[in-house]
Amino acid sequence: MSDQFHKNIRSALDNPSLQAALDANAIRRLNANQQAFASLGEDLQVVRQRAHERRVRTIENLDFFLEQFITQVKDNGIIVHRARDAQQAVQIVLEIAQDNQAKLIAKSKTMVSEEIGLNHILEAAGLRVVETDLGEYIVQLRGERPSHIITPAVHLRRAEVGQTFHEKLNIPYTQDVPTLTAAARRVLRETFLTADIGISGVNFGVVESGTLCLVTNEGNGRMVTTLPEVHIALMGIERLVPTLDDLALMLALLPRAATGQKITVYTSLINSPRRANDPDGANQRHLVLVDNGRNRMRESPLAEALLCIRCGACLNACPVFREIGGHAYVSKAGEGSPYPGPIGSIVSPVFFGQSEFGQLARASSLCGACKQACPVDIDLPKLLLRVRAGGVEMDPSQALKNVPGGVAWGLRLFTWLATNPGRFALAEKAGYIFSRIFAPFSRWLRLPSFTGWGYSKDMPSPAGRPFRERWSTGENRSSMALSTFRKEFPIQGRSSETIQEKSKPPERSTQEPRPPGDKDLVKRFSKELITLGGTFTYCQIDEDGKGSSEDLVRYIREFLQDREVAEIQAWDWNQFPDDLLPGLQAAGIHVVNQPDSEIKIGLTGALAGIAETGSLVLPSGPGRPLTASLLPEIHLAVLRADTIYENLAQVLNLPDIKESAAVVLVSGPSRTGDIEMTHTIGVHGPVEVHVFCLIAE
C-alpha cells in the first residue's frame, strides 16, 4: 500500500469523532436492514439468488438489451448520448449546457457524476453547480468529496455540520438537526425554482418501456427532474433491467439494503419529456449512457462487479470501512476514489487505473461480510482477490510485479509444485513428514513478523494423515466440519435448503392476488402509511364514485380551516368526485392549477395505492400537475379504495404507468438521515402527507 493510504488509515483510526460517526452509521444501517428484509415475505436467500440470476442474464446480453433500450428511449422522445469515457461524458453535458445558455445547474445525487469529475469541469466553464441532496450539499460546502455511496456526510457529526452552516450560510450556530435541515430547505428552494438545468442519476433503466427509474427520499430528485426546462440523466450502461417485473424485484431489494426501507419516499418513473397538455415537467430530456471501462470489465474476470446496484450495503458491513471511512481510500498518488469500500476496491482500479488503485483491494479482511450483505449476491471476496492478482489486466507476467521478493519466490515455487500431480504429491508427503517432526514445537513456532501473522497467529496443528490419504479412504472430514459449522453458526436469511437446491427455480405462490379494494388491502395500506408518518381518513361515497362525497368535502374543508389556509394548488376538477372542488370553492377556498412556491397545501388524486408499502401512485398528464405533491409543505391525496393493489409488481403493469410522461410513487413525507443518521421529516418535499380514502357504500 502507498504511504498516503497508510497515513489516511492511521489518521482515521486516531480520529475519535470519525470513529463515533462510522460506528453509529454501521449499527443503525445494519439493524434497519435486518428489520426491512424480515418484511420481504419470502426467504431472503431465494430472492437474492433470483436477483443475481436476472442481473447475470442482463450483463451477459448487455449489447442486445442496450440496443433495445436506446431504441425505446428515443421513441419516447428522450435524446440519447453515448459516452465511451469520462472525458466524453463531461463534454456532452457541457455542450448541452452551452446550447441552452445555462448558468445554474441543480444536481441530485449521482455517483456517475462523481466518477467522471463533472462538477469541477462545469464550474471551470463558468457554470454554477449546486448539489441538492442534503449530504452532498454539506460536503460541497466544506469542499470535500462524499465518503459513502448512500450517506455522503457519514463522516461528520452534527457539531461540524452546524459550524459549516454557520460559516457558509450565515445562520446562527446550532446542533439541532431539524433546524439545520430546515435551513438547507430554505436555501435550496431558490435553486430548484431558478435552475436552468437539472442533472440526476438513474438507478435503473427499463428496457421494455424505455423508463428511467430514480429513487430518492428527500424530494430533490423530483425537483431537478420536474422544475427545470432541461433534464440530463447520467447512467452507467450496466444499470438495465429487461422488464418492469425485474424492476419490481430490484426495488424490493435496493431500498432495504441501502437505507432499511421497504421503498424510498419517492420512486420516479420517467418515460418522456413533458407532453403537449402536461402542466409541468422538463421540456427537454437527455440521457447520457456512460461506459468508462464497463465493457472492458465485462470481458474481464471482474465482470460480476457489474451486477452491483449501488446500495452501499457492503460498505456498512465491511469491518475495514467501518474503521477507516470512505476518505481513506486513495490512490498511490493520494487521489480519492468516489467508490470506497469493498465494491469500490473492485471497480476503482477499472475506472481509474489498476496501477494506482489496485492497492485498495488489500484493505480487506476477506471475511465475507460484504458478500453476505450484498442484495444481489455478488461474490465480493473472490473479486477482491482477482484485483489483487491483477484485476482487469490479469497479465501473468505482471501478477507478482509488486509482491515482495521472498513472497514472490515462494509463490513461484508453490505454482511449480501445484501444477504437476507428481510434484504436488511428493511435496504433500514431505510437508506431512516435516509437520510431524516439528509437531511437538508447533505452539512455539510463529511465522515471521513481516508476514503480518507472526504477531498473534500460531502455526496450524498438522493433520493426523495427509489429505490425499484421507480422501482415498472415503473419510470426508471437511463435510463433517461444514455441517457442524452450519449448525453452530447459521447464516441469517438462509433456509435449510442445500447448496444444490439453491440453483432450483424458486417456488412461486399459487395463491391468487387479492382484487383491488379488498378490505384487508385497505387496512394494510393505512397501517403502512401511518408507519411512514402519514395520516389516513375514511370517507364514504356513492357507489358510482362520482356522486355525492359529503364526507370528503367536509373533512378537507375542516382541515384547511384548521390550518387557516385559503388557497391550494390542486389537480383539475375532473380528477376528483364531482362536488369536491366546487364545495371547497363555496367555502371560500381559492383553487389554482399552476405551481406557486408560496402555496402551503397541494391536493391531488391518485391512480392507485400499494398496500405493501403504503405508497400513492401519481401519474403526470393533463390536469395532473406533479408539483402539487412536491412544492407545498402539505400534500392531501384522494384515493379510491378500489384502486389499492397488493404490491408494486401489480401496479407497474397498469397501462398509465407506461403511457404517462412521468409517474411518481409517494410513500409518506419527505425525509432524510444524512446528519448523524438522525431521522428528520420534511426536506425538499412535503412535511405532511394526508390520504382521504373513498369507500363506496
C-alpha positions in Angstrom: 0.0 0.0 0.0 1.1 3.6 -0.6 2.4 5.8 2.1 -0.6 8.1 1.7 -3.0 5.2 2.0 -1.3 4.2 5.2 -1.3 7.8 6.5 -5.1 8.1 5.8 -5.7 4.8 7.6 -3.7 5.9 10.7 -5.4 9.3 10.7 -8.9 7.7 10.5 -8.1 5.4 13.4 -6.9 8.2 15.5 -10.0 10.4 14.9 -12.5 9.8 17.7 -15.2 11.9 16.0 -14.9 9.9 12.8 -14.9 6.6 14.7 -18.1 7.5 16.6 -19.8 8.6 13.3 -18.8 5.4 11.5 -19.9 3.2 14.4 -23.3 4.8 14.7 -23.9 4.6 10.9 -23.0 0.9 10.7 -25.0 -0.2 13.7 -28.2 1.7 12.7 -27.9 0.7 9.0 -27.4 -3.0 9.8 -30.3 -3.0 12.3 -32.6 -1.2 9.8 -31.6 -3.6 7.0 -32.3 -6.6 9.2 -35.8 -5.4 10.0 -36.6 -4.4 6.4 -35.5 -7.7 4.9 -37.7 -9.5 7.5 -40.7 -7.9 5.8 -40.0 -9.4 2.4 -42.4 -12.3 2.9 -40.0 -14.7 1.1 -36.7 -16.3 2.1 -34.0 -13.6 1.5 -31.5 -16.0 0.1 -34.1 -17.1 -2.6 -34.8 -13.5 -3.5 -31.1 -12.7 -3.6 -30.4 -15.6 -5.9 -33.3 -14.7 -8.2 -31.9 -11.1 -8.4 -28.4 -12.4 -9.0 -29.6 -14.6 -11.9 -31.5 -11.8 -13.6 -28.6 -9.4 -13.3 -26.2 -12.0 -14.7 -28.6 -12.6 -17.7 -28.7 -8.9 -18.3 -25.0 -8.3 -18.2 -24.3 -11.4 -20.4 -26.6 -9.9 -23.0 -25.8 -6.3 -22.4 -25.3 -5.3 -26.0 -28.7 -6.7 -27.0 -30.5 -5.1 -24.1 -28.7 -1.8 -24.5 -29.7 -1.6 -28.2 -33.3 -2.3 -27.4 -33.3 0.2 -24.5 -31.8 3.0 -26.6 -34.4 2.4 -29.4 -37.3 2.6 -26.9 -35.9 5.7 -25.1 -35.5 7.5 -28.4 -39.1 6.5 -29.4 -40.2 8.1 -26.1 -38.7 11.4 -27.1 -35.6 11.4 -24.9 -32.3 12.4 -26.6 -29.7 9.7 -26.1 -25.9 10.3 -26.0 -23.2 7.6 -25.7 -20.0 8.3 -23.8 -17.1 5.9 -24.1 -15.2 7.6 -21.2 -15.3 10.3 -18.6 -14.0 13.0 -20.8 -16.6 12.4 -23.5 -19.4 12.3 -20.9 -18.4 15.6 -19.4 -18.1 17.2 -22.8 -21.6 16.1 -23.7 -23.1 17.7 -20.6 -21.1 20.8 -21.2 -22.3 21.1 -24.7 -26.0 20.7 -23.6 -25.5 23.4 -21.0 -23.9 25.7 -23.6 -26.6 25.0 -26.2 -29.3 26.0 -23.6 -27.3 29.1 -22.4 -27.4 27.7 -18.9 -25.9 29.4 -15.9 -27.3 27.5 -12.9 -27.4 23.7 -12.6 -29.2 21.8 -9.8 -27.9 18.3 -9.2 -29.4 15.4 -7.4 -27.3 12.6 -6.2 -25.5 10.7 -9.0 -22.4 8.6 -8.5 -21.6 8.7 -12.2 -21.1 12.4 -11.9 -18.6 11.8 -9.1 -16.9 9.2 -11.2 -16.4 11.4 -14.2 -15.5 14.5 -12.2 -18.3 16.5 -13.6 -18.7 19.4 -11.1 -15.1 20.7 -11.4 -15.2 20.9 -15.2 -18.6 22.6 -15.3 -17.5 25.1 -12.7 -14.3 25.8 -14.6 -16.5 26.6 -17.6 -18.3 29.3 -15.6 -21.4 27.4 -14.6 -22.7 27.3 -11.1 -23.4 23.8 -9.9 -25.3 23.1 -6.7 -25.7 19.7 -5.1 -29.2 19.4 -3.7 -29.0 16.1 -1.8 -28.5 17.2 1.9 -25.4 15.1 2.4 -23.9 16.1 -0.9 -24.7 19.8 -0.2 -23.0 19.6 3.1 -19.7 18.1 1.7 -19.9 20.6 -1.2 -20.0 23.5 1.2 -17.0 22.0 3.0 -15.0 21.4 -0.2 -14.9 17.7 0.4 -15.9 14.6 -1.6 -18.6 12.2 -0.4 -17.4 9.5 2.0 -20.2 6.9 1.3 -22.3 5.9 -1.7 -25.6 6.4 0.2 -24.7 8.7 3.0 -22.2 11.3 1.7 -21.7 13.1 5.0 -21.5 10.0 7.2 -18.0 11.1 8.5 -19.4 14.3 10.1 -21.0 14.9 13.4 -23.8 17.4 13.9 -21.5 19.9 15.5 -19.3 20.0 12.4 -22.4 20.4 10.2 -23.7 23.2 12.4 -20.3 25.0 12.2 -20.3 24.6 8.4 -23.8 26.1 8.0 -22.9 28.9 10.4 -19.9 29.9 8.3 -21.3 29.2 4.8 -25.0 30.1 5.2 -24.6 32.8 7.8 -27.1 31.3 10.2 -26.8 31.1 14.0 -24.8 28.1 15.2 -26.9 25.2 16.2 -26.6 21.4 16.6 -30.3 20.9 16.2 -30.7 18.6 13.2 -34.3 19.6 12.2 -33.2 23.3 12.3 -30.2 22.5 10.1 -32.4 20.6 7.7 -34.9 23.4 7.5 -32.1 25.9 6.7 -31.0 23.7 3.8 -34.6 23.5 2.6 -34.9 27.3 2.6 -31.6 28.0 0.8 -32.0 25.2 -1.9 -35.7 26.1 -2.7 -34.5 29.1 -4.7 -32.0 26.9 -6.6 -34.8 24.5 -7.6 -37.0 27.3 -8.8 -34.4 29.1 -10.8 -32.1 26.4 -12.2 -31.7 26.2 -15.9 -30.8 22.5 -16.0 -31.4 19.6 -13.6 -29.0 16.7 -13.5 -29.8 13.4 -12.0 -28.6 9.8 -11.9 -30.6 6.8 -13.0 -31.0 3.8 -10.6 -32.5 1.5 -13.3 -33.3 1.8 -17.0 -36.2 -0.5 -18.0 -35.6 -1.9 -21.5 -39.2 -2.9 -22.4 -40.6 0.6 -21.8 -37.6 2.9 -22.0 -38.3 4.1 -18.5 -35.7 5.9 -16.3 -36.2 5.0 -12.6 -34.9 7.2 -9.8 -35.2 6.5 -6.1 -34.9 9.3 -3.5 -36.1 10.2 0.0 -35.7 14.0 0.2 -37.6 15.1 -2.9 -34.6 16.8 -4.6 -34.6 14.1 -7.3 -38.1 15.0 -8.2 -37.3 18.7 -8.1 -34.4 18.6 -10.6 -36.3 16.3 -13.0 -39.6 18.3 -12.8 -38.9 22.0 -12.4 -36.0 23.0 -14.8 -36.8 23.1 -18.5 -33.9 20.8 -19.3 -33.1 17.5 -17.5 -29.9 15.5 -18.0 -29.8 11.9 -16.7 -26.4 10.2 -16.2 -26.5 6.4 -16.3 -23.9 3.7 -16.3 -24.6 1.3 -19.2 -24.9 -1.7 -16.8 -27.9 -0.3 -14.9 -30.5 -2.0 -17.1 -33.4 -4.3 -16.2 -35.2 -6.0 -19.0 -38.8 -5.7 -17.7 -41.0 -3.8 -15.3 -41.3 -7.1 -13.3 -37.5 -7.1 -13.0 -37.7 -3.5 -11.8 -40.2 -4.5 -9.1 -37.7 -7.2 -7.9 -34.8 -4.7 -7.7 -36.9 -2.1 -6.0 -37.8 -4.7 -3.3 -34.1 -5.1 -2.6 -32.4 -1.8 -3.2 -34.1 0.4 -0.5 -34.0 -2.4 2.1 -30.2 -2.9 1.5 -29.4 0.8 1.2 -31.5 2.6 3.9 -33.6 -0.1 5.6 -36.8 0.9 3.9 -39.4 -1.2 2.1 -39.4 1.5 -0.5 -38.0 5.0 -0.8 -40.3 8.0 -0.2 -40.1 8.9 -3.9 -39.8 6.4 -6.8 -39.8 8.4 -10.0 -40.6 6.6 -13.3 -39.7 8.9 -16.3 -40.8 7.9 -19.7 -40.6 11.0 -21.8 -40.3 14.8 -21.8 -43.3 17.0 -20.9 -46.1 16.4 -23.4 -48.3 19.0 -25.1 -51.0 19.2 -22.4 -48.9 18.3 -19.4 -48.9 21.1 -16.8 -45.3 20.6 -15.7 -42.2 18.5 -16.3 -39.0 19.1 -18.3 -39.5 20.1 -21.9 -36.2 18.5 -22.9 -34.7 15.3 -21.5 -31.2 13.9 -22.3 -29.9 10.5 -21.3 -26.1 10.2 -21.2 -25.0 6.5 -21.2 -21.6 6.1 -19.8 -19.2 3.3 -20.5 -15.9 4.4 -18.9 -14.5 0.9 -18.6 -17.6 -1.1 -18.1 -17.4 -3.0 -21.3 -13.8 -3.7 -20.6 -14.8 -5.0 -17.2 -17.5 -7.2 -18.8 -14.8 -9.0 -20.7 -12.6 -9.5 -17.6 -12.6 -11.7 -14.6 -14.3 -8.8 -12.7 -17.5 -8.9 -14.8 -19.6 -9.9 -11.7 -19.0 -6.5 -10.2 -21.3 -5.1 -12.9 -24.2 -6.7 -11.1 -23.9 -4.1 -8.4 -27.0 -1.9 -7.8 -25.1 0.7 -5.7 -26.9 0.1 -2.4 -23.8 0.6 -0.2 -24.6 -2.4 2.0 -21.1 -3.8 1.6 -19.6 -0.6 3.0 -21.7 -0.8 6.2 -20.9 -4.5 6.7 -17.1 -4.2 5.9 -15.0 -4.1 9.2 -12.3 -2.2 7.4 -14.6 0.6 6.0 -16.3 0.8 9.4 -12.9 1.7 10.9 -11.4 4.0 8.3 -14.3 5.5 6.3 -14.5 6.4 2.7 -12.0 9.2 2.6 -9.1 6.8 3.4 -9.5 5.1 0.1 -6.9 6.8 -2.1 -4.6 6.0 -5.0 -0.8 5.8 -4.7 -0.7 9.5 -5.7 -3.2 10.3 -3.0 -6.2 10.9 -5.3 -9.5 9.9 -3.7 -12.0 7.4 -5.2 -15.7 8.1 -5.4 -16.3 4.4 -4.8 -14.9 3.3 -1.4 -15.4 0.0 0.5 -15.4 -3.5 -1.0 -17.2 -2.6 -4.2 -15.1 0.5 -4.7 -11.9 -1.5 -4.3 -13.0 -3.6 -7.2 -14.4 -1.0 -9.6 -11.9 1.8 -8.9 -8.9 0.0 -10.5 -11.0 -0.5 -13.7 -12.4 3.1 -13.9 -9.2 4.9 -12.7 -6.3 2.6 -13.2 -5.1 -0.7 -11.8 -1.6 0.6 -11.1 -2.9 3.5 -8.9 -6.0 2.0 -7.3 -5.2 -1.7 -7.3 -3.8 -1.4 -3.7 -7.3 -0.7 -2.3 -8.2 -4.4 -2.6 -5.6 -5.1 0.1 -7.6 -3.1 2.6 -9.9 -6.1 3.2 -10.1 -8.9 5.7 -11.8 -11.2 3.2 -14.2 -12.2 6.0 -17.2 -12.5 3.6 -19.4 -10.0 5.4 -19.7 -7.9 2.2 -21.0 -10.9 0.2 -23.5 -11.8 2.9 -24.8 -8.2 2.8 -25.0 -7.8 -0.9 -28.7 -8.0 -2.1 -27.7 -9.4 -5.5 -25.3 -12.0 -4.0 -22.0 -10.7 -5.6 -19.0 -12.8 -4.5 -17.0 -9.7 -3.5 -14.2 -11.5 -1.7 -13.5 -13.5 -4.8 -13.4 -10.3 -6.9 -11.1 -8.6 -4.4 -8.6 -11.5 -4.7 -8.8 -11.1 -8.5 -8.0 -7.4 -8.2 -5.0 -8.3 -6.0 -3.9 -10.7 -8.8 -4.0 -8.0 -11.4 -7.7 -7.1 -11.9 -8.7 -6.4 -15.4 -5.2 -6.7 -16.7 -4.6 -10.2 -15.3 -1.2 -10.4 -17.1 0.5 -13.5 -15.5 3.9 -11.9 -16.2 2.9 -8.8 -14.1 1.0 -10.7 -11.4 3.9 -10.7 -9.0 5.3 -7.3 -10.0 4.5 -5.5 -6.7 4.9 -8.6 -4.4 7.9 -8.6 -2.1 10.8 -10.8 -3.4 10.6 -13.5 -0.8 6.9 -13.9 -1.1 7.1 -13.9 -4.9 9.8 -16.6 -4.8 7.5 -18.7 -2.5 4.5 -18.3 -4.8 6.6 -19.3 -7.9 7.8 -22.4 -6.0 4.2 -23.3 -5.0 3.0 -22.8 -8.6 5.7 -25.1 -9.9 4.8 -27.8 -7.3 1.0 -27.4 -7.6 0.8 -27.6 -11.4 2.1 -31.1 -11.6 0.3 -34.0 -9.8 3.5 -35.9 -9.1 5.4 -33.0 -7.7 2.4 -32.0 -5.6 2.0 -35.5 -4.1 5.7 -35.5 -3.3 5.5 -32.1 -1.7 2.5 -33.2 0.3 4.3 -36.2 1.7 7.4 -34.1 2.5 5.2 -31.5 4.2 3.5 -34.2 6.3 6.8 -35.6 7.5 8.1 -32.2 8.3 4.9 -31.3 10.2 5.1 -34.5 12.3 8.8 -33.9 13.2 8.0 -30.3 14.4 4.6 -31.0 15.9 5.8 -31.0 19.5 7.2 -27.5 18.9 4.2 -26.0 17.0 2.9 -24.0 19.9 6.2 -22.0 19.9 6.6 -21.7 16.2 5.4 -18.5 14.6 5.5 -17.1 11.1 8.0 -14.3 10.5 6.6 -10.9 11.7 6.9 -9.3 8.2 4.0 -11.6 7.0 1.6 -9.9 9.4 0.8 -13.2 11.0 3.8 -13.5 13.3 2.3 -11.2 15.9 -0.5 -13.4 17.1 -1.0 -16.4 14.9 0.4 -19.9 15.7 1.4 -22.4 13.1 -1.6 -24.6 12.4 -1.5 -28.0 14.0 -0.8 -30.8 11.5 -3.4 -33.3 10.4 -3.2 -36.9 11.6 -2.9 -38.2 8.0 -2.3 -36.5 4.6 -5.5 -35.2 2.9 -4.9 -37.4 -0.2 -4.9 -40.5 2.0 -8.0 -39.5 3.9 -9.8 -38.7 0.7 -8.9 -42.0 -0.9 -10.3 -43.9 2.0 -13.6 -42.1 1.9 -13.1 -40.1 5.0 -14.7 -36.7 4.3 -13.9 -34.7 7.4 -14.4 -31.4 5.7 -18.1 -32.1 5.1 -18.5 -33.1 8.7 -16.8 -29.9 9.8 -19.0 -27.8 7.4 -22.1 -29.5 8.8 -21.1 -28.7 12.4 -20.3 -25.1 11.4 -23.7 -24.6 9.8 -25.4 -25.8 12.9 -23.4 -23.6 15.3 -23.3 -20.5 13.0 -26.5 -20.4 10.8 -26.4 -17.8 8.1 -29.1 -15.2 8.6 -31.8 -15.3 6.0 -30.9 -18.7 4.6 -33.3 -21.5 4.9 -32.2 -25.1 5.3 -32.0 -25.9 1.6 -28.7 -27.3 0.4 -26.3 -25.6 -1.9 -27.6 -27.7 -4.7 -31.2 -26.8 -4.0 -30.3 -23.1 -4.3 -30.0 -23.5 -8.0 -33.5 -24.7 -8.4 -36.2 -22.2 -9.7 -37.9 -20.5 -6.7 -41.3 -21.9 -5.8 -44.0 -19.3 -6.5 -47.1 -19.0 -4.5 -50.2 -20.4 -6.2 -52.5 -18.1 -4.2 -54.3 -15.5 -6.4 -53.6 -11.9 -5.6 -56.5 -10.2 -3.8 -58.5 -7.9 -6.0 -58.1 -4.1 -5.7 -60.2 -2.6 -2.9 -60.2 -5.7 -0.8 -60.8 -4.6 2.8 -57.6 -6.3 4.1 -55.6 -4.3 1.5 -57.2 -1.1 2.6 -56.3 -1.8 6.2 -52.8 -2.8 5.3 -52.3 0.3 3.2 -53.5 2.6 6.1 -51.2 0.8 8.5 -48.1 1.2 6.3 -48.9 4.8 5.5 -49.3 5.7 9.2 -46.0 3.9 10.0 -44.4 6.2 7.4 -45.7 9.3 9.1 -48.8 9.9 7.0 -52.4 10.0 8.1 -55.4 8.1 6.7 -59.1 9.1 6.8 -62.1 7.0 5.6 -64.7 8.9 3.5 -67.9 7.3 2.4 -69.1 7.9 -1.2 -71.9 6.8 -3.5 -71.3 3.5 -5.4 -70.6 5.1 -8.7 -67.8 7.1 -7.1 -68.7 10.3 -8.9 -71.7 11.4 -7.0 -72.1 12.9 -3.5 -68.9 12.9 -1.3 -70.1 14.9 1.6 -67.6 13.3 4.0 -64.7 14.1 1.7 -65.7 17.8 1.2 -66.3 18.3 4.9 -63.1 16.6 6.1 -60.9 18.6 3.6 -62.7 21.9 4.3 -62.3 21.4 8.0 -58.6 20.6 7.5 -58.0 23.7 5.5 -59.9 25.9 8.0 -57.9 24.4 10.9 -54.7 25.3 9.1 -56.1 28.8 8.2 -55.4 28.1 4.5 -57.4 30.0 1.9 -55.6 28.9 -1.3 -54.4 25.5 -2.6 -52.9 24.0 -5.7 -55.0 21.1 -7.0 -55.5 18.8 -9.9 -58.3 19.6 -12.2 -61.9 19.1 -11.1 -62.4 16.0 -13.3 -59.7 14.1 -11.3 -62.0 14.1 -8.2 -65.6 13.4 -7.2 -67.9 16.0 -8.9 -68.7 18.1 -5.8 -65.2 18.3 -4.2 -63.7 21.4 -5.8 -67.0 23.3 -6.1 -67.6 22.5 -2.4 -64.2 23.9 -1.4 -64.7 27.0 -3.6 -68.1 27.6 -2.0 -66.3 27.6 1.4 -64.0 30.4 0.1 -61.0 28.3 -0.8 -59.2 29.6 -3.9 -58.1 26.7 -6.1 -55.2 27.0 -8.6 -53.7 24.5 -11.0 -50.3 26.2 -11.6 -47.4 25.9 -9.2 -46.7 28.7 -6.7 -43.9 28.4 -4.2 -46.0 30.4 -1.6 -48.9 27.9 -1.6 -48.7 25.7 1.5 -51.1 22.9 0.6 -51.4 20.7 -2.6 -54.4 18.5 -3.4 -54.1 15.5 -5.7 -55.9 12.4 -6.7 -54.1 9.1 -7.2 -54.0 6.4 -9.9 -53.6 3.7 -7.3 -52.3 2.8 -3.9 -49.9 0.0 -2.9 -50.8 -1.9 0.3 -47.4 -3.5 0.7 -45.6 -0.1 1.1 -48.3 2.5 1.8 -47.5 4.2 -1.5 -49.6 6.5 -3.6 -49.2 6.3 -7.4 -49.4 9.7 -9.1 -49.2 9.9 -12.9 -48.5 13.1 -14.8 -50.9 14.2 -17.5 -53.4 16.9 -18.4 -54.9 18.4 -15.3 -52.5 16.5 -13.0 -49.5 18.7 -12.0 -46.8 16.7 -10.3 -45.8 19.9 -8.5 -49.0 19.7 -6.4 -47.5 16.8 -4.5 -44.0 18.3 -4.4 -43.7 22.0 -3.8 -46.3 22.6 -1.0 -45.4 21.8 2.6 -48.6 19.7 3.0 -49.8 17.1 0.5 -53.5 16.0 0.6 -54.4 13.0 -1.6 -57.8 11.5 -2.5 -57.5 7.7 -3.1 -60.3 5.3 -4.1 -60.3 2.1 -2.0 -61.0 0.0 -5.1 -57.6 1.1 -6.6 -55.5 -0.2 -3.8 -53.3 -3.0 -5.1 -51.4 -5.6 -3.2 -47.8 -4.9 -4.4 -45.6 -2.9 -6.7 -45.4 -5.6 -9.4 -49.2 -5.3 -10.0 -49.1 -1.6 -10.2 -46.2 -1.4 -12.6 -48.3 -3.3 -15.1 -51.1 -0.7 -15.2 -51.4 1.0 -18.6 -51.0 4.5 -17.2 -47.5 3.6 -15.9 -46.2 3.3 -19.5 -48.4 5.9 -21.1 -47.7 8.9 -18.8 -44.7 11.1 -19.3 -43.8 10.6 -15.7 -45.1 8.7 -12.7 -44.1 9.1 -9.1 -44.7 6.7 -6.2 -45.1 8.7 -3.0 -44.5 6.9 0.3 -45.1 9.3 3.2 -43.5 12.7 3.9 -40.0 13.6 2.6 -37.2 12.6 5.0 -33.5 12.4 5.5 -30.9 10.7 7.7 -27.9 12.5 6.3 -26.9 14.2 9.6 -25.7 11.6 12.1 -28.3 9.2 10.9 -31.0 11.3 12.7 -34.3 10.6 11.1 -35.8 14.0 10.1 -39.1 14.6 8.4 -39.5 17.2 5.7 -36.6 18.1 3.4 -37.4 19.3 -0.1 -40.7 17.6 -0.5 -43.8 17.9 1.8 -43.6 17.7 5.5 -47.0 16.1 5.8 -49.0 13.6 3.7 -52.7 13.1 4.4 -54.7 10.5 2.5 -58.5 10.6 2.2 -59.7 7.2 1.1 -63.1 6.9 -0.7 -65.1 3.9 0.4 -68.2 3.1 -1.7 -71.4 2.3 0.3 
